[in-house]
Amino acid sequence: MGVPGVVTHRLVNCVNMPQLIQRCGLRAFVETGILDGDGIAVALHYGFSRVFSCDIARECIEKAQRRFTNTNVCLSLGDSREFIRQMAAQVEGPALFWLDAHFPDHAAGDVGEFPLPDELATLRARKGVERDVIICDDMRCIPGDDNPTLIPRTHPDIAANPDRFIQKGLTLKMLWGPFADSHDVYLINEETGVLLLVPRGTAYRGHFRWRILRRPRMIRLH
Ligand SMILES: C[S@@+](CC[C@H](N)C(=O)[O-])C[C@H]1O[C@@H](n2cnc3c(N)ncnc32)[C@H](O)[C@@H]1O
């Protein structure tokens, strides 16, 4: 079943949100990067009563303010690194962190194009992080032979400037390794490539909205 007003979304298409919410007892949804507000719409659809999101672009905040009049949606203008620092300290968990402020076409100029490693480092130090679920988008930007989601350098979207898109010097393990003691790690080989960190020992069964591709869709990394 889709989400009203949302054409397509990774959290709907290839993450089993109802299962995560129920099995992990998730209480808050924290997102980096608003764009059109579809992630917020998805969170509200799945019943989150506390939704926090941020964007570096004022027009995204204003658009979301018009789209969501609910008082339980809290929007912040600014860099996601600082936002995550605040959320990590303030939000009562268990929370779902949807880290998505890093699609290079919407990059944040002088504050850096790929805030994800900094965001993860902050979350690693959060009290109670072992009960949080963390989902990171755009694994297609992370180099490495172990990454089937890596976008080919010949892809028309990036052929003109692959070095801006592909995050040289990063690996998947650099992102998930610090959570190895506390989380089970899945790589979802769909759409833009999604990294899913689920509290260790949670029985998680993937969900995929479309069944048209034959490749393995979810790989357990740890
Ligand atoms: C892929 S879109 C977000 C989509 C949204 N999370 C969803 O699920 O529908 C990325 C957004 O991140 C924002 N962004 C990029 N870098 C950022 C940064 N450093 N801090 C905050 N927002 C940033 C962009 O302005 C853009 O709106």
Ligand as a Chemical Component Dictionary entry (heavy atoms), coordinates in Angstrom:
data_LIG
# 
_chem_comp.id                   LIG 
_chem_comp.type                 NON-POLYMER 
_chem_comp.pdbx_formal_charge   0 
_chem_comp.three_letter_code    LIG 
# 
loop_
_chem_comp_atom.comp_id 
_chem_comp_atom.atom_id 
_chem_comp_atom.alt_atom_id 
_chem_comp_atom.type_symbol 
_chem_comp_atom.charge 
_chem_comp_atom.model_Cartn_x 
_chem_comp_atom.model_Cartn_y 
_chem_comp_atom.model_Cartn_z 
_chem_comp_atom.pdbx_ordinal 
LIG C1  C1  C 0  17.444 13.400 -0.894 1  
LIG S1  S1  S 1  16.812 14.925 -0.327 2  
LIG C2  C2  C 0  15.877 14.478 1.123  3  
LIG C3  C3  C 0  14.633 13.662 0.829  4  
LIG C4  C4  C 0  13.790 13.336 2.049  5  
LIG N1  N1  N 0  14.604 12.941 3.192  6  
LIG C5  C5  C 0  12.797 12.238 1.779  7  
LIG O1  O1  O 0  12.863 11.165 2.405  8  
LIG O2  O2  O -1 11.912 12.439 0.926  9  
LIG C6  C6  C 0  18.204 15.719 0.333  10 
LIG C7  C7  C 0  17.955 17.055 1.021  11 
LIG O3  O3  O 0  19.075 17.283 1.871  12 
LIG C8  C8  C 0  19.333 18.659 1.937  13 
LIG N2  N2  N 0  20.728 18.813 2.384  14 
LIG C9  C9  C 0  21.871 18.565 1.715  15 
LIG N3  N3  N 0  22.936 18.762 2.487  16 
LIG C10 C10 C 0  22.460 19.129 3.723  17 
LIG C11 C11 C 0  23.073 19.475 4.971  18 
LIG N4  N4  N 0  24.386 19.457 5.124  19 
LIG N5  N5  N 0  22.267 19.786 6.018  20 
LIG C12 C12 C 0  20.914 19.781 5.876  21 
LIG N6  N6  N 0  20.280 19.484 4.714  22 
LIG C13 C13 C 0  21.045 19.168 3.652  23 
LIG C14 C14 C 0  19.049 19.171 0.542  24 
LIG O4  O4  O 0  18.728 20.547 0.574  25 
LIG C15 C15 C 0  17.853 18.257 0.119  26 
LIG O5  O5  O 0  16.636 18.908 0.309  27 
# 
loop_
_chem_comp_bond.comp_id 
_chem_comp_bond.atom_id_1 
_chem_comp_bond.atom_id_2 
_chem_comp_bond.value_order 
_chem_comp_bond.pdbx_ordinal 
LIG C1  S1  SING 1  
LIG S1  C2  SING 2  
LIG S1  C6  SING 3  
LIG C2  C3  SING 4  
LIG C3  C4  SING 5  
LIG C4  N1  SING 6  
LIG C4  C5  SING 7  
LIG C5  O1  DOUB 8  
LIG C5  O2  SING 9  
LIG C6  C7  SING 10 
LIG C7  O3  SING 11 
LIG C7  C15 SING 12 
LIG O3  C8  SING 13 
LIG C8  N2  SING 14 
LIG C8  C14 SING 15 
LIG N2  C9  SING 16 
LIG N2  C13 SING 17 
LIG C9  N3  DOUB 18 
LIG N3  C10 SING 19 
LIG C10 C11 SING 20 
LIG C10 C13 DOUB 21 
LIG C11 N4  SING 22 
LIG C11 N5  DOUB 23 
LIG N5  C12 SING 24 
LIG C12 N6  DOUB 25 
LIG N6  C13 SING 26 
LIG C14 O4  SING 27 
LIG C14 C15 SING 28 
LIG C15 O5  SING 29 
# 
